[in-house]
Amino acid sequence: VTAAAEALCAADRPLVIAGSEAREPALVRAATNIALALGATGKDAMLALTASESNSYGAALLGGSLSLSDAVRRIADVAVAVIVENDLHRRLPAYGLDLGRAIVVDYLETPTAESAAVVLPAATYAEQTGTFVNYETRAQRFYQVFEPTDEVAPSWRWISAIASALGRNDLDWDDMDALTMACAAAGDELAGLAEVAPGAGFRVAADSKIPRQPQRYSGRTAMRANVSVHEPKTTVDHETPFSYSMEGLNTGDQPGAVLPYVWSPGWNSNQSVFKFQQEVAGALAGGDPGARLIGTSGDTRHDRYEDVPAPANVDVSNGTFLAARASYVFGGDELSAASAPILERTPAPYVLLNPEDARRLGVSDGNGVAIAELGASYEVRVDDSIASGIAGVARGLPGTGVLRATHVNLAADPDFVRRPGGDPNLIAKG
């Protein structure tokens, strides 16, 4: 702590980063107080608050006051839930969660989908066009890369179809432009969505669409030679300014949001990026993509949070620890956990312990500790960066449970058998 404080005080423009991964509001308040204290000394201090999942800020800006706890209570009261691209079993303990009347729209096979009444196949991010809103509320458009097969459709199209079947016309969006304008009209904070990227009717010189494929793209007939050696007519994209082919013009001076690739004759891919910039290392010729939905007001906050929580009550001598969420970047989230090559490289569920706490429990690296609140044993990882009294419990990895408690009771498990990482249910892949 002292070293961190000295480093922040020595910096000209200190940056304090916090977020929601710990599920602890006091941590965000503490980070705010640190940034304010640094600012009071004349530093140009900044505070960045990140969310643990993509588009969390975008979903929050859409509004809605229904919490996950309230939603679960309404499901228990026989309400029909529409669960969009989410596995509730990664957020809630499986017991007591009745999804027998739920409608799930997802592109992954999840325990939530397996227990739902209806499952509708959603398009992945590569199969649809949409908007992501990052931690600074910068909205950025992403575009569909290829066409989905069968009955796969973007989640918003399924929602619109369900609403239409129920006689509602307020969710009757014909295309992405209509959906974007509806979101932009939903509130002042979302008005900037209309300016994020050009609509489907945008054209470059000679009234041309923009090609998705570069000029050096080849082998298009070979890709479907098992079906026919004749190349079919490409699908006309009515949702975006792009074409599903090499046909069109990538002039380089179109708006940055619709720049499909960087390539210039005589240069290899990203080596030619300066050809598309206003100056070397500068903004794109057509302007950098994205739009801030919430700008700065220019006002500086000076009041700090005074409600400092009391120190956590832990009794390491009895095996009671304050539980902290330990996240693993690759394999710890819902999407990468579905990738077999990544799973092969993910660790088994683990608990991070301070060396002194591990000694008190009589365990060392590779041993196991039983976690009473989860009814399971995890592998021990001794880490001197973990404070005494804290147990960093892995979350999101295959084989981990959902921990709702703020404290955990740990005990050495003499019968623990260390297992390799990856999905314990994966027998073979092909």
Secondary structure per residue as TSV (DSSP state, phi and psi in degrees):
chain	resnum	aa	ss	phi	psi
A	1	V	-	360.0	-42.9
A	2	T	H	-63.4	-42.3
A	3	A	H	-63.9	-40.1
A	4	A	H	-65.1	-41.7
A	5	A	H	-64.1	-41.4
A	6	E	H	-65.8	-39.2
A	7	A	H	-65.8	-41.3
A	8	L	H	-66.7	-40.1
A	9	C	H	-69.1	-27.3
A	10	A	H	-82.4	-16.2
A	11	A	-	-80.6	145.2
A	12	D	S	-76.4	-37.8
A	13	R	S	-128.9	73.4
A	14	P	-	-66.5	142.2
A	15	L	E	-120.8	123.9
A	16	V	E	-105.3	124.8
A	17	I	E	-115.6	128.9
A	18	A	E	-142.6	178.1
A	19	G	E	-171.8	-164.5
A	20	S	S	-102.5	0.4
A	21	E	T	-60.7	-35.1
A	22	A	T	-77.2	-10.1
A	23	R	-	56.5	39.2
A	24	E	-	-132.5	101.5
A	25	P	H	-56.7	-31.2
A	26	A	H	-62.6	-30.1
A	27	L	H	-67.3	-40.7
A	28	V	H	-65.9	-40.5
A	29	R	H	-65.5	-39.0
A	30	A	H	-65.1	-41.9
A	31	A	H	-62.7	-38.5
A	32	T	H	-63.5	-43.8
A	33	N	H	-62.6	-38.2
A	34	I	H	-64.5	-45.1
A	35	A	H	-62.9	-40.3
A	36	L	H	-66.1	-39.6
A	37	A	H	-64.2	-40.1
A	38	L	H	-66.0	-39.5
A	39	G	H	-64.8	-32.8
A	40	A	H	-67.4	-19.6
A	41	T	T	-88.8	3.6
A	42	G	T	95.6	1.7
A	43	K	-	-76.0	150.4
A	44	D	-	-86.9	71.0
A	45	A	-	-80.7	147.0
A	46	M	E	-130.7	152.2
A	47	L	E	-127.4	128.3
A	48	A	E	-120.4	124.5
A	49	L	E	-113.7	115.0
A	50	T	E	-104.4	156.7
A	51	A	-	-103.1	157.2
A	52	S	S	-80.2	-12.6
A	53	E	S	-134.6	151.8
A	54	S	T	-64.6	145.6
A	55	N	T	66.0	15.8
A	56	S	H	-62.7	-39.9
A	57	Y	H	-67.3	-38.1
A	58	G	H	-62.7	-43.7
A	59	A	H	-64.6	-38.0
A	60	A	H	-66.1	-38.6
A	61	L	H	-67.9	-23.6
A	62	L	T	-68.1	-18.1
A	63	G	-	90.0	-168.6
A	64	G	-	100.7	127.3
A	65	S	-	-105.3	9.8
A	66	L	-	-81.2	114.6
A	67	S	-	-82.2	167.9
A	68	L	H	-63.1	-39.5
A	69	S	H	-62.7	-43.2
A	70	D	H	-63.8	-40.6
A	71	A	H	-61.9	-42.1
A	72	V	H	-64.4	-38.8
A	73	R	H	-64.5	-38.7
A	74	R	H	-70.0	-34.6
A	75	I	H	-62.9	-40.8
A	76	A	H	-65.5	-26.3
A	77	D	T	-89.2	25.5
A	78	V	T	67.3	26.1
A	79	A	-	-78.7	148.1
A	80	V	-	-86.9	122.1
A	81	A	-	-102.2	137.8
A	82	V	E	-105.8	110.7
A	83	I	E	-104.7	115.6
A	84	V	E	-105.9	114.0
A	85	E	S	48.9	51.6
A	86	N	-	-150.8	138.8
A	87	D	-	-106.4	103.8
A	88	L	G	-63.5	-23.1
A	89	H	G	-70.4	-12.6
A	90	R	G	-87.7	-7.4
A	91	R	T	-117.4	-23.9
A	92	L	S	-133.0	149.8
A	93	P	-	-60.0	144.0
A	94	A	S	-67.1	-31.4
A	95	Y	T	-68.1	140.6
A	96	G	T	79.7	3.3
A	97	L	-	-101.0	101.1
A	98	D	-	-97.4	109.0
A	99	L	-	-109.0	24.4
A	100	G	T	-66.2	-13.3
A	101	R	T	-116.0	11.3
A	102	A	-	-86.2	150.3
A	103	I	E	-110.2	121.0
A	104	V	E	-109.1	129.7
A	105	V	E	-115.6	110.7
A	106	D	E	-156.2	162.0
A	107	Y	S	-109.6	3.2
A	108	L	S	-119.1	147.1
A	109	E	-	-82.9	112.4
A	110	T	-	-124.6	162.7
A	111	P	H	-57.4	-32.6
A	112	T	H	-64.7	-44.0
A	113	A	H	-65.2	-37.3
A	114	E	H	-64.4	-29.0
A	115	S	T	-101.5	4.5
A	116	A	S	-84.8	160.2
A	117	A	S	-75.6	-39.1
A	118	V	E	-134.6	136.3
A	119	V	E	-124.5	126.4
A	120	L	E	-113.4	131.8
A	121	P	E	-76.8	117.6
A	122	A	B	-94.3	157.8
A	123	A	-	-82.6	146.4
A	124	T	-	-77.3	175.7
A	125	Y	G	-62.2	-26.7
A	126	A	G	-80.9	-12.1
A	127	E	G	-107.6	11.0
A	128	Q	S	-152.1	168.6
A	129	T	-	-107.7	142.0
A	130	G	E	-166.6	-165.1
A	131	T	E	-135.5	133.0
A	132	F	E	-107.3	142.3
A	133	V	E	-118.0	120.1
A	134	N	-	-90.2	-169.0
A	135	Y	T	-65.8	-23.5
A	136	E	T	-96.5	18.4
A	137	T	-	56.8	34.5
A	138	R	E	-89.0	117.3
A	139	A	E	-86.4	131.2
A	140	Q	E	-134.4	133.9
A	141	R	E	-83.4	138.5
A	142	F	E	-119.6	150.5
A	143	Y	-	-118.8	150.1
A	144	Q	-	-60.8	134.4
A	145	V	-	-93.0	-44.8
A	146	F	S	-144.0	167.1
A	147	E	-	-85.3	134.0
A	148	P	-	-73.4	160.6
A	149	T	-	-104.1	169.2
A	150	D	T	55.7	-134.5
A	151	E	T	-98.8	17.4
A	152	V	-	-68.5	133.7
A	153	A	B	-148.3	155.1
A	154	P	-	-57.4	149.0
A	155	S	H	-56.9	-38.4
A	156	W	H	-65.4	-29.3
A	157	R	H	-70.3	-37.8
A	158	W	H	-63.7	-42.7
A	159	I	H	-63.0	-42.5
A	160	S	H	-62.9	-40.4
A	161	A	H	-66.4	-40.7
A	162	I	H	-63.2	-44.3
A	163	A	H	-62.2	-42.2
A	164	S	H	-63.7	-39.1
A	165	A	H	-65.4	-26.8
A	166	L	T	-90.1	4.3
A	167	G	T	87.6	10.8
A	168	R	-	-92.7	138.1
A	169	N	-	-115.1	2.1
A	170	D	T	-78.7	-11.1
A	171	L	T	-116.5	23.7
A	172	D	-	-88.9	77.9
A	173	W	-	-91.2	128.7
A	174	D	-	-82.6	-33.6
A	175	D	S	-154.3	-178.8
A	176	M	H	-64.8	-36.0
A	177	D	H	-62.2	-42.3
A	178	A	H	-65.0	-40.6
A	179	L	H	-65.2	-43.6
A	180	T	H	-61.7	-44.3
A	181	M	H	-66.1	-34.6
A	182	A	H	-66.1	-40.7
A	183	C	H	-67.0	-40.8
A	184	A	H	-63.2	-29.9
A	185	A	T	-85.6	-3.9
A	186	A	T	-77.5	-16.9
A	187	G	-	-178.0	158.8
A	188	D	G	-60.5	-35.9
A	189	E	G	-67.3	-22.5
A	190	L	G	-99.7	0.0
A	191	A	G	-59.2	-31.2
A	192	G	G	-67.7	-12.0
A	193	L	G	-60.4	-29.5
A	194	A	G	-68.1	-17.8
A	195	E	G	-106.8	6.0
A	196	V	S	-66.2	-42.3
A	197	A	S	-155.2	157.4
A	198	P	-	-63.5	154.4
A	199	G	-	-79.2	-176.1
A	200	A	T	-64.5	-22.9
A	201	G	T	-85.1	1.0
A	202	F	-	-67.4	138.3
A	203	R	-	-136.5	151.3
A	204	V	B	-94.3	-160.4
A	205	A	G	-54.5	147.5
A	206	A	G	62.3	27.8
A	207	D	G	54.0	41.1
A	208	S	B	-101.3	146.5
A	209	K	-	-78.5	172.2
A	210	I	E	-102.4	129.8
A	211	P	E	-75.6	138.5
A	212	R	S	-75.5	-32.8
A	213	Q	S	-98.7	137.6
A	214	P	-	-71.7	168.8
A	215	Q	T	-66.4	-24.6
A	216	R	T	-87.8	5.7
A	217	Y	-	-66.7	133.1
A	218	S	-	-147.3	172.6
A	219	G	-	80.9	20.7
A	220	R	T	-64.4	-35.8
A	221	T	T	-72.7	-32.9
A	222	A	G	-66.7	-29.0
A	223	M	G	-64.5	-26.1
A	224	R	G	-127.4	28.2
A	225	A	T	-64.5	-24.1
A	226	N	T	-69.6	-17.5
A	227	V	T	-98.0	-51.2
A	228	S	-	-163.5	145.8
A	229	V	S	-82.5	-7.7
A	230	H	S	-90.4	131.8
A	231	E	-	-80.8	122.6
A	232	P	-	-77.1	165.9
A	233	K	-	-65.9	133.2
A	234	T	-	-68.5	149.9
A	235	T	-	-67.8	137.4
A	236	V	-	-82.0	123.6
A	237	D	-	-88.4	110.8
A	238	H	S	-92.6	-2.1
A	239	E	S	-96.6	-22.6
A	240	T	S	-137.7	170.2
A	241	P	S	-78.6	6.3
A	242	F	E	-98.9	159.6
A	243	S	E	-112.8	153.2
A	244	Y	S	-88.0	48.9
A	245	S	S	-162.9	-170.2
A	246	M	S	-86.6	-9.6
A	247	E	-	-73.6	136.5
A	248	G	S	127.0	-171.2
A	249	L	-	-129.1	126.4
A	250	N	-	-107.3	85.2
A	251	T	-	-72.2	-25.5
A	252	G	S	92.4	-18.3
A	253	D	-	-106.8	9.8
A	254	Q	S	-73.0	166.6
A	255	P	-	-50.7	140.8
A	256	G	G	-58.2	-26.3
A	257	A	G	-67.7	-20.4
A	258	V	G	-116.8	35.2
A	259	L	-	-93.2	108.4
A	260	P	-	-76.7	-31.8
A	261	Y	-	-166.2	165.0
A	262	V	-	-115.7	118.8
A	263	W	-	-159.0	139.1
A	264	S	-	-141.1	144.2
A	265	P	T	-52.1	131.1
A	266	G	T	89.7	-3.6
A	267	W	S	-127.2	149.4
A	268	N	-	-96.9	110.1
A	269	S	G	42.2	-116.5
A	270	N	G	-67.3	-11.3
A	271	Q	G	-67.2	-17.2
A	272	S	G	-98.4	11.4
A	273	V	G	-59.6	-31.1
A	274	F	G	-65.7	-20.7
A	275	K	G	-67.1	-19.3
A	276	F	G	-107.5	8.2
A	277	Q	B	-109.2	157.2
A	278	Q	S	-67.9	-32.1
A	279	E	S	-156.4	165.0
A	280	V	T	-58.6	129.0
A	281	A	T	64.9	15.8
A	282	G	S	-99.6	-164.4
A	283	A	-	-72.7	159.4
A	284	L	B	-63.5	153.9
A	285	A	T	-57.2	-36.9
A	286	G	T	-95.4	14.4
A	287	G	-	91.1	143.6
A	288	D	-	-67.6	145.2
A	289	P	S	-74.1	158.6
A	290	G	-	100.4	162.8
A	291	A	E	-147.1	133.1
A	292	R	E	-73.3	124.3
A	293	L	S	-81.3	-33.0
A	294	I	S	-123.3	114.7
A	295	G	-	-91.5	175.3
A	296	T	-	-83.5	144.8
A	297	S	-	-89.1	-15.6
A	298	G	S	90.0	-12.9
A	299	D	-	-80.7	144.2
A	300	T	-	-107.8	128.9
A	301	R	-	-80.8	138.2
A	302	H	-	-121.5	-22.2
A	303	D	-	-80.9	129.8
A	304	R	-	-93.8	164.4
A	305	Y	-	-77.0	128.1
A	306	E	-	-100.5	-17.5
A	307	D	-	-81.9	74.1
A	308	V	-	-76.8	123.9
A	309	P	-	-68.0	152.8
A	310	A	-	-68.8	153.3
A	311	P	-	-57.0	146.1
A	312	A	-	-65.0	142.0
A	313	N	-	-93.0	103.2
A	314	V	-	-125.9	148.9
A	315	D	-	-132.5	87.2
A	316	V	G	-61.7	-29.0
A	317	S	G	-62.8	-27.5
A	318	N	G	-98.6	7.3
A	319	G	T	81.7	15.4
A	320	T	E	-95.0	126.7
A	321	F	E	-128.2	151.8
A	322	L	E	-77.2	126.8
A	323	A	E	-85.6	130.0
A	324	A	E	-120.0	143.6
A	325	R	E	-80.0	121.9
A	326	A	E	-105.0	113.2
A	327	S	E	-101.4	147.5
A	328	Y	-	-118.2	126.2
A	329	V	T	-63.2	-53.8
A	330	F	T	-100.2	116.8
A	331	G	T	97.7	-9.2
A	332	G	S	-95.8	-7.1
A	333	D	S	-107.6	167.4
A	334	E	T	-63.1	-37.5
A	335	L	T	-80.3	-49.6
A	336	S	G	-68.1	-23.1
A	337	A	G	-69.5	-10.8
A	338	A	G	-92.1	1.3
A	339	S	-	-98.4	117.3
A	340	A	H	-58.9	-44.3
A	341	P	H	-62.1	-35.5
A	342	I	H	-72.1	-40.5
A	343	L	H	-59.2	-34.0
A	344	E	T	-61.8	-21.9
A	345	R	T	-109.1	3.1
A	346	T	S	-89.0	147.8
A	347	P	-	-79.5	166.8
A	348	A	-	-72.5	161.1
A	349	P	-	-53.6	138.0
A	350	Y	E	-141.3	164.8
A	351	V	E	-126.7	128.9
A	352	L	E	-90.0	129.3
A	353	L	E	-131.9	147.5
A	354	N	-	-66.7	144.6
A	355	P	H	-54.6	-39.0
A	356	E	H	-69.4	-38.5
A	357	D	H	-67.0	-38.7
A	358	A	H	-62.7	-39.0
A	359	R	H	-63.7	-42.1
A	360	R	H	-61.7	-37.2
A	361	L	H	-79.4	-12.9
A	362	G	T	76.3	35.0
A	363	V	-	-128.2	164.4
A	364	S	-	-143.0	-178.6
A	365	D	T	-52.9	129.5
A	366	G	T	92.0	-15.8
A	367	N	-	-74.1	176.5
A	368	G	E	-119.2	147.6
A	369	V	E	-125.3	138.3
A	370	A	E	-84.9	131.2
A	371	I	E	-105.8	109.3
A	372	A	T	-60.1	-39.0
A	373	E	T	-69.6	-21.7
A	374	L	T	-105.4	-13.8
A	375	G	T	63.8	33.0
A	376	A	E	-147.5	163.9
A	377	S	E	-113.5	135.0
A	378	Y	E	-116.9	157.3
A	379	E	E	-73.8	144.8
A	380	V	E	-90.0	135.4
A	381	R	E	-125.3	117.1
A	382	V	E	-85.5	127.4
A	383	D	-	-141.5	115.5
A	384	D	T	-74.0	-4.6
A	385	S	T	-84.2	-8.0
A	386	I	S	-87.8	130.0
A	387	A	-	-68.4	152.4
A	388	S	T	-64.3	138.2
A	389	G	T	92.2	-4.1
A	390	I	E	-108.7	138.2
A	391	A	E	-120.0	116.1
A	392	G	E	-85.5	104.9
A	393	V	E	-96.4	123.0
A	394	A	E	-62.3	142.2
A	395	R	E	-132.5	151.7
A	396	G	S	84.8	-19.5
A	397	L	S	-74.2	152.7
A	398	P	T	-56.3	130.2
A	399	G	T	95.4	-5.2
A	400	T	-	-90.0	148.0
A	401	G	-	-94.9	177.0
A	402	V	-	-95.7	115.4
A	403	L	-	-95.7	117.1
A	404	R	-	-100.3	-20.6
A	405	A	-	-75.3	151.3
A	406	T	S	-84.7	-19.3
A	407	H	E	-125.5	153.9
A	408	V	E	-129.9	148.1
A	409	N	E	-107.2	118.9
A	410	L	E	-110.8	145.9
A	411	A	E	-147.9	144.4
A	412	A	E	-60.8	137.5
A	413	D	-	-110.4	100.1
A	414	P	T	-68.1	-18.9
A	415	D	T	-95.1	7.0
A	416	F	-	-66.3	133.9
A	417	V	-	-114.0	117.8
A	418	R	-	-66.9	131.6
A	419	R	-	-120.2	157.2
A	420	P	-	-68.4	164.5
A	421	G	S	-73.3	-174.6
A	422	G	S	93.5	-177.2
A	423	D	-	-78.7	118.5
A	424	P	T	-66.4	-16.8
A	425	N	T	-92.6	-3.8
A	426	L	-	-85.9	110.0
A	427	I	-	-89.4	-45.2
A	428	A	-	-153.6	157.3
A	429	K	-	-133.8	154.7
A	430	G	-	-160.6	360.0
